[in-house]
Amino acid sequence: PALLGEPRAAEVAATQLEADVLRALTAVQRRFMREPDRGLLYVFSGVLVDGLSLREIASREDLSLDQVKRRLGRVRQALLEELFGGDRAAAARTCFGGGSGDDEFVLGLSALFESAE
């Protein structure tokens, strides 16, 4: 590819996807900051910011492993809803393998929430 030429379609798509993910992360963070129980935000930051395993988050937050998994499930669903503009059906299809054309991205996003136990 030319150094100063037009960006390739894949580069444009990747940049747009990155911008969309950052927007969604910010929106979800703001949404959870308004909740009286900041537990979702703390669990989310444990994965995203601190890179902790689910067991480490459970220990830090004094939660069971199942509670951490449920909270991360809520965060994942909120992120997907933000990414799909509130279209819960599209978010659910993507989250549960219905396909969206961005399967590689969705697998990467899902991996974020499936830290080693």
C-alpha positions in Angstrom: 0.0 0.0 0.0 1.1 3.5 -0.7 2.4 5.4 2.3 0.4 8.5 1.7 -2.4 6.9 -0.3 -6.0 6.3 0.6 -6.5 4.2 3.7 -7.6 0.6 3.0 -11.2 -0.3 3.8 -10.0 -2.7 6.5 -8.1 0.1 8.2 -11.1 2.4 8.1 -13.3 -0.3 9.5 -10.9 -1.1 12.3 -10.6 2.5 13.2 -14.3 2.9 13.3 -14.8 -0.2 15.4 -12.2 1.1 17.9 -14.0 4.4 18.1 -17.4 2.6 18.6 -15.9 0.4 21.4 -14.5 3.4 23.2 -17.8 5.2 22.9 -19.6 2.1 24.3 -17.2 1.7 27.1 -17.6 5.3 28.2 -21.4 5.1 28.0 -21.6 1.9 30.0 -19.2 3.4 32.6 -21.4 6.5 33.0 -24.5 4.4 33.2 -23.1 2.2 36.0 -21.7 5.2 37.9 -25.3 6.4 38.4 -26.3 3.2 40.1 -26.4 3.2 43.9 -24.5 -0.1 44.0 -21.2 0.5 42.3 -20.4 -3.2 42.3 -20.8 -3.6 38.6 -18.3 -0.8 37.9 -15.8 -2.3 40.3 -16.1 -5.8 38.8 -15.8 -4.2 35.3 -12.7 -2.2 36.2 -11.2 -5.4 37.7 -11.2 -7.0 34.3 -10.7 -4.0 32.1 -8.2 -1.9 34.0 -6.6 -4.2 36.5 -6.5 -7.4 34.4 -7.6 -9.5 37.3 -8.9 -13.1 37.0 -12.5 -13.8 38.1 -11.3 -15.4 41.3 -9.1 -12.3 42.1 -12.1 -10.0 41.5 -14.3 -12.2 43.7 -11.7 -12.1 46.5 -11.2 -8.3 46.2 -14.9 -7.5 46.1 -15.9 -10.1 48.6 -18.2 -11.8 46.1 -18.7 -15.4 45.0 -17.4 -16.4 41.6 -21.0 -16.8 40.4 -21.8 -13.2 41.5 -18.8 -11.9 39.5 -19.8 -13.9 36.4 -23.4 -12.5 36.6 -22.2 -9.0 37.0 -19.8 -9.3 34.1 -22.7 -10.8 32.0 -24.7 -7.6 32.7 -21.7 -5.5 31.7 -21.2 -7.5 28.5 -24.9 -7.2 27.6 -24.8 -3.4 28.3 -21.7 -3.0 26.0 -23.3 -5.0 23.2 -26.5 -2.9 23.5 -24.5 0.3 23.3 -22.6 -1.1 20.3 -25.8 -2.1 18.5 -27.6 1.2 19.4 -30.0 -0.4 21.9 -31.0 -3.2 19.6 -31.3 -5.9 22.2 -32.2 -8.6 19.7 -29.0 -7.9 17.7 -26.9 -7.7 20.8 -28.4 -11.1 22.0 -27.8 -12.7 18.6 -24.2 -11.5 18.6 -23.6 -12.4 22.3 -25.0 -15.9 21.8 -23.5 -16.8 18.4 -26.1 -15.6 15.9 -23.5 -13.9 13.8 -23.1 -10.3 12.9 -20.2 -10.2 10.5 -17.9 -9.0 13.3 -17.6 -12.5 14.9 -13.8 -12.1 15.5 -14.4 -8.8 17.3 -17.2 -10.3 19.4 -15.0 -13.2 20.4 -12.3 -10.7 21.5 -14.9 -8.7 23.5 -16.2 -11.9 25.1 -12.7 -13.0 26.0 -12.3 -9.8 27.9 -15.0 -11.0 30.3 -13.8 -14.6 30.5 -10.6 -14.2 32.4 -8.9 -17.3 33.8 -10.5 -18.4 36.9 
